[in-house]
């Protein structure tokens, strides 16, 4: 449930409320553990896959497929799975074009409020981001990035 602050524009900011409710309870207690476990899980996943397969060879052979996969994963309305692409890129295994495609398409939970108002507008935005992400990613991929 989204908390509504009717007095937001009329009263000065209550820094204690902001620090306690928004920073401590919401960001640090709710989101930070999720981010930590997504990153840890991504590192473990990449390590396991690397030990089972020649990941570098697979990525070179299937670059376009990975670019398409990155765009499709970006459609999901959560940011966690995208950390796998960042982890692979940070380890020097994934080309920048794949990470760019994923980053352009994905928007985490941002579109969920719009989805409650207009499925049509949400789909238009996602389709535009997907086309733009694929266009930018394919262009960079073609030039070896």
Buried (B, 14 or more C-beta within 10 A) or exposed (E): EEEEEEEEEEEEEEEEEEEEEEEEEEEEEEEEEEEEEBBEBBBEBBEEBBEEEEBEEBBEEEBEEBBBBBBEBBBBBEBBBBBBBBBBBBBEBBBBBBBBBBBBBBBEEEBEEEBEEEEEEBEEBBEEBBEEBBEBBBEBBEEEE
